[in-house]
Amino acid sequence: MIVASSKPTCTLGRRGNNPFCYHRVTQLARRGVRERLVQKERAPNEPYDFGRFEIVEESLDAPHHEPPRAKRLPLV
């Protein structure tokens, strides 16, 4: 029988620090601020690995940051 790990994980390594929370987003919008997750370290590609992320606060009026995208191969 295979059992997955039951240990809870969180995005930023600390409980209660959830950048995906709707309430958090609305409270930041009232202050004129938004948050963006930035990958600081890639996962080492091992079983049960984790990458490292950081929250960056930006002005709500700041232009959206687009991460670089991989080139797609042409369809033949």
N, C-alpha and C positions, 0 to 999 in steps of 0.2 A: 504494500500500500504506500502510495506517495502522498505526503502531506506538505503543503506549502507552509512557509514560515508564517506564524501568527503574530509576529512582532509588529506593532503598528509603526509606520514611518511617516515622516512629514517632509514637506518640500524644503524647508529651510533649517532643519535640524532641531527645531524647538516647538513644542506644543503651543497652540494658540497663535502662531505666527502664520496665518493662512492668507496668502495674497489672492486667493480665489473667492474669498468671502464677499457676498453682495453687500452686506452691511458695511464692511470696511471700505468698499469702493464708494458707496454713497457718502460716507463720512469724509473721505478724502476729497470728493468732488465739491463738497461744501466749502472746503478750504482752498479749492482751486488747484488741487494736486492729483496726479495719477501715479501709479506704480508700474514698473516694468521689470520682469525677471530677466537677468543676464546670466548666462552660463559662464562660470569662472573656471571650472575644471570638468573635463569630460570623464565619464565613467571608465574605469580601466578594462572593461569588457571581460569581467570575470563573473562567476555565479554570485548573485545577490549583491552586485555592485551598485554604487550610487555616484552620481555626478555632484558637483557643488554649484550652487546658485546664489545670487545676491539680488536684493531688491534695490532698484534705483528709483528715487522719487523725481518726477518731472512736473513742470507746470502743465496744467490742463490744456493750455494753448500751444504747447510745444509741438512741432511736427512729429508725426509717428515715425518711429525707427523701424526700418525694414531690415531684417537679417539677410545676409547674403544667401542666395539660393543656389543649389547645385544645378548645373546645366543639364538639360534633358537631351537625350539622344533623339534624333529625328526618327519618325515612324517610316518604315519602308513598306 
